[in-house]
């Protein structure tokens, strides 16, 4: 019977998707077991906190803001960065100065992009991944892709069931029993999605659960109104944490695409 063939196809689609999700969840659970002791006794630096909160671009933003607070870099509200002190104190600062270029002045946006792609930021990310604090590239993609596949499988089962019920080929099986048979693989997909939602620990884009715990501790222990507290806010929340209007405008400034820029000597 035609509806039986459609039912077999529905079970095949649902079973394949759910099996893939189970395997991805098992791999994620094994990774979480290895990460359970990660970060113990580790105090996050501001650069590490920035990476775990917002990735490479957040590290670049933090470096720019930090250098601006120390008056070693001028960030104009018009969107230009000017080097005051060309001696970088660490690899991140040297990456920013190198991104600005030998003329000592550049638009902020390309500096952010170049500094985020620098080897210093890449090495920082690799160290955090090795420590179990950052999410490896594509580590969560397996589970996310599997969940999407199960959702598509659920929709496919519904579509196949509708086709079976509306097909012109008549069957001796009552329509409500046909619908019941198709409800079984549909329930399977929904159950897998529900279990995945409950059992799989939430990951941010950059920080593993251990990294998220250290970030939470860093925020709780940040007190007072000094520069470090301010930089901690920038590291965790990004440039939206900048309270000074002109400095915040330096990152928000956008020029029309047709404009021609000339550096002032």
Beta strands, then each sheet from edge to edge (+ up, - down):
strand 1: 73-75
strand 2: 80-83
strand 3: 105-107
sheet 1: 1+ 2- 3+
end
